Amino acid sequence: MWGIIRRLILLATVMTVLPSMADQGDSLDNILDARPAELKLRDVYRNPKETIEFFGVEPGMKIGEVSPGAGWYTHILVPLIGPESNIVGLYYNPNMWARMYDRYTQEMIDERNTHIHDFVPMVSKIDGGQGTGSAAFTFGSVDSKFHGTLDMVTMIRTVHNIMSVETRGGFLTQALNDVYNLLKPGGVVAVVQHRAPESADDEWANGRWGYLKTSTVISAFQAAGFKLVAQSEINANPKDQPVQGDYVWRLPPASQYLESNKHLAEEYQAIGESDRMTLKFVKVNR
């Protein structure tokens, strides 16, 4: 319930500053500066300026954003790429949630599957209705008229969710196939992902606990028709050294389960957000 409330608060907060963001034009520095203080607090771990510049986001691009949530990055990307560009929200296959965690009730699953309906209205409010078009699809139901139209797809802290259920329905295969089809030749996939040590047990580092090995992610994307062209330590956090049994949501901003582990709260807060890989892939011929 707290996760839902926090999402609504974040969405309401960013909506209040949309006009000032839109007025700034396409300057990344101005767009970042225009955000409320609550959002800027996470910059020390999310490093939006460095991350966006590393991936090569430019005005005029057409971008797909996987699982945009309340739009932390959407509110940066839309004014940056400009009102003449399209942005597409890409959401998890609605059948995926029931296979992820046994603790998900049908009510929780139904609530998550409503997020797709928030995307187009959110984009419209960000750009004041100037955009030539935005759309939202779930993986497995992407409109083929969008195939070959996108310059970039961002997958920021989302790969673990899809990979964790790959063996239960091929959801990663489906998602990467859709991403491949949506991108233009040479189009970019921008990946930021919670990182497990390469020495970690494969069963633990399968995404279920939020962490994946860099080698696992690279192999999956290469098998799907993408080439790794660059990687960066922009989003690294050496304080986060997860071991088997750790879950990424023990750390901020989620800080889950600390009521039953209060003695660890101070330690987790000192670590900060997770250690993350930052990988840039391009679409190549299969």
C-alpha atoms as one frame of an Amber mdcrd trajectory, in Angstrom:
protein
   0.000   0.000   0.000   2.824   2.417   0.868   4.336   1.807  -2.575   1.071
   2.882  -4.232   0.766   5.973  -2.022   4.385   6.969  -2.691   3.830   6.597
  -6.436   0.783   8.894  -6.306   2.683  11.463  -4.243   5.585  11.434  -6.713
   3.237  11.803  -9.669   1.438  14.716  -8.001   4.743  16.373  -7.105   6.175
  16.281 -10.612   2.912  17.465 -12.156   3.094  20.709 -10.181   6.307  21.774
 -11.947   5.469  20.771 -15.506   4.975  24.298 -16.914   8.363  25.504 -15.664
  10.044  22.436 -17.159   8.359  22.869 -20.506   9.355  26.548 -20.636  13.025
  25.652 -20.344  13.263  24.248 -23.861  15.659  21.425 -24.595  18.534  22.377
 -22.250  19.312  19.345 -20.101  20.805  21.494 -17.345  17.708  23.694 -17.223
  15.363  20.715 -17.231  17.216  19.095 -14.353  17.366  22.351 -12.396  13.606
  22.905 -12.796  12.675  19.741 -10.919  11.458  19.849  -7.310  13.955  19.207
  -4.534  12.317  15.886  -3.703  13.335  14.470  -7.075  16.819  15.951  -7.021
  17.588  14.070  -3.810  18.027  10.898  -5.848  20.426  12.442  -8.366  23.447
  11.447  -6.300  22.615   7.808  -7.061  20.752   8.091 -10.379  23.165  10.590
 -11.983  20.668  11.666 -14.654  22.880  14.194 -16.457  25.829  11.824 -16.834
  23.571   8.869 -17.646  21.583  10.680 -20.341  24.743  12.073 -21.912  26.403
   8.638 -21.847  23.504   7.054 -23.713  23.428   9.893 -26.221  19.886  11.203
 -25.815  19.383  14.170 -28.144  16.547  16.517 -29.127  14.402  15.098 -31.900
  14.838  11.463 -30.879  11.974   8.991 -30.643  12.297   6.995 -27.446  10.661
   4.035 -25.756  10.721   3.861 -21.970  10.254   0.499 -20.246   8.162   0.599
 -17.070   8.282   4.400 -16.617   6.411   4.292 -13.296   5.557   7.776 -12.029
   7.827   9.254 -14.670  11.056  10.156 -12.880  12.923   9.909 -16.189   9.913
  10.681 -18.401   9.788  14.202 -16.989  13.371  14.697 -18.136  13.178  12.923
 -21.479  10.015  14.535 -22.845  11.164  18.176 -22.668  14.671  17.135 -23.729
  13.694  15.357 -26.939  11.152  18.065 -27.748   7.453  18.324 -28.634   7.946
  17.115 -32.197   9.102  13.719 -30.991   7.239  10.622 -29.912   7.790   8.768
 -26.672   6.397   5.282 -26.139   5.704   3.683 -22.774   6.482  -0.035 -22.704
   4.925  -1.999 -19.860   5.335  -5.537 -18.605   3.147  -8.275 -20.023   0.100
  -8.294 -17.689   0.514 -12.040 -17.172   3.999 -11.541 -15.745   3.093 -10.271
 -12.288   1.387 -13.453 -11.125   4.555 -15.386 -11.927   6.921 -13.028 -10.121
   6.092 -13.199  -6.440   3.709 -15.421  -4.544   2.908 -12.518  -2.227   1.174
 -10.560  -5.006  -2.588 -10.603  -4.508  -4.953 -10.235  -7.450  -5.733  -6.720
  -6.230  -2.036  -5.804  -6.363  -1.688  -7.315  -9.841  -4.748  -5.467 -11.118
  -3.410  -2.180  -9.724  -0.055  -2.608 -11.489  -1.769  -3.348 -14.755  -3.535
   0.032 -14.639  -0.255   1.960 -14.848  -0.258   1.777 -18.631  -3.280   4.078
 -18.704  -1.324   6.831 -16.903   1.376   7.230 -19.520  -0.217   9.164 -22.393
  -1.989  11.644 -20.046   1.284  12.131 -18.168   3.189  12.930 -21.377   0.428
  15.279 -22.506   0.690  17.240 -19.256   4.471  17.380 -19.485   4.528  18.893
 -22.961   1.299  20.845 -22.673  -0.337  18.705 -25.333   2.175  19.764 -27.982
   3.536  16.300 -28.743   2.865  14.795 -32.140   2.042  11.535 -30.458   2.769
   9.238 -27.581   1.552   5.724 -26.978   1.748   2.899 -24.470   1.856  -0.845
 -24.991   2.456  -3.983 -23.011   5.101  -6.397 -24.204   3.449  -8.912 -26.475
   0.910  -6.347 -27.696   3.031  -3.711 -29.439   1.405  -2.136 -32.496   3.469
  -3.158 -35.523   3.127   0.322 -37.045   5.722   1.419 -34.483   8.266  -1.157
 -35.669  11.505   0.412 -36.804  10.565   3.884 -35.557  12.483   4.346 -32.285
  16.007   5.683 -31.867  16.379   4.401 -28.308  14.696   2.265 -25.670  15.561
   2.832 -22.027  15.494  -0.113 -19.619  16.410   1.492 -16.312  16.243  -0.853
 -13.318  13.741  -3.082 -15.126  15.664  -6.017 -16.618  15.704  -7.961 -13.330
  11.908  -8.100 -13.180  11.574  -9.546 -16.674  14.533 -11.894 -16.406  13.333
 -13.318 -13.092  10.346 -14.896 -14.845  11.968 -15.847 -18.153  11.733 -19.562
 -17.321   8.068 -19.162 -16.367   6.810 -17.810 -19.655   9.617 -16.457 -21.832
   8.881 -12.867 -20.802  12.428 -11.599 -21.352  12.579 -13.186 -24.807   9.266
 -11.536 -25.665  10.319  -8.129 -24.321  13.678  -8.050 -26.084  12.064  -9.182
 -29.326   9.605  -6.284 -29.092  12.430  -3.857 -28.281  14.414  -5.164 -31.252
  11.448  -4.697 -33.593  10.696  -1.190 -32.317  14.223   0.113 -32.861  15.624
   1.493 -36.060  18.767  -0.234 -37.406  21.570   0.850 -35.082  19.078   1.979
 -32.442  20.241   2.080 -28.825  19.119   0.134 -25.771  20.055   2.022 -22.601
  20.361  -0.321 -19.615  20.879   0.563 -15.957  20.558  -2.440 -13.678  21.206
  -3.440 -10.055  24.488  -5.389 -10.154  25.407  -8.660  -8.505  29.044  -9.710
  -8.078  30.238 -12.023 -10.847  31.112 -14.560  -8.145  27.512 -14.714  -6.931
  25.409 -17.846  -7.035  23.445 -17.962 -10.294  20.209 -19.015  -8.629  20.300
 -16.020  -6.284  21.434 -13.582  -8.998  18.553 -14.415 -11.342  16.715 -11.119
 -10.856  14.217 -12.311  -8.272  16.066 -10.394  -5.553  16.712  -7.415  -7.840
  20.322  -8.220  -8.712  21.824  -9.588 -11.931  25.374 -10.273 -13.045  26.725
  -8.005 -15.759  27.769 -11.051 -17.786  24.227 -12.449 -17.604  22.704  -9.224
 -18.916  25.235  -8.893 -21.718  24.712 -12.501 -22.817  20.920 -12.082 -22.899
  21.085  -8.957 -25.043  23.663 -10.414 -27.395  21.473 -13.471 -27.919  18.561
 -11.158 -28.770  20.460  -9.321 -31.524  22.166  -6.470 -29.708  25.835  -5.511
 -29.513  27.441  -4.021 -26.415  29.183  -0.821 -27.518  29.964   0.889 -24.199
  29.706   0.446 -20.451  30.224   2.875 -17.627  30.653   3.070 -13.863  28.526
   6.242 -13.691  25.965   4.512 -11.474  28.319   2.345  -9.456  28.083   2.300
  -5.667  30.983   0.347  -4.131  29.283   0.517  -0.727  26.681  -1.967  -1.957
  28.297  -5.396  -1.824  25.300  -7.757  -1.850  25.643 -11.384  -0.816  23.278
 -14.292  -1.172  20.163 -13.585   0.836  20.250  -9.827   0.270  17.439  -8.172
  -1.688  17.844  -4.830  -3.392  14.710  -3.410  -1.761  16.402  -3.435   1.647
  18.150  -0.268   0.444  16.760   3.232  -0.130  14.455   4.422  -1.469  12.325
   1.316  -0.846  13.877   0.460   2.548  11.503  -2.458   2.842  11.277  -4.821
   5.788  13.211  -2.517   8.107  10.444  -2.733  10.699  11.573  -6.287  11.363
  15.272  -5.434  10.940  15.577  -2.092  12.682  19.114  -2.853  13.777  20.099
  -2.839  10.089  18.312   0.369   9.144  21.286   2.620   9.830  23.619   0.302
   7.909  21.331   0.227   4.865  20.877   3.990   4.881  24.656   4.418   4.973
  25.018   2.210   1.892  22.518   4.273  -0.084  20.993   3.023  -3.318  22.210
  -0.067  -5.120  25.371  -0.641  -7.106  24.392  -0.472 -10.779  25.835  -1.436
 -14.144  25.313   0.988 -17.040  25.356  -0.662 -20.461  24.804   0.709 -23.954
  23.705  -1.726 -26.669  22.870  -1.181 -30.334  20.634  -3.202 -32.609  22.496
  -5.273 -35.187  21.337  -7.649 -37.879  20.337 -11.027 -36.503
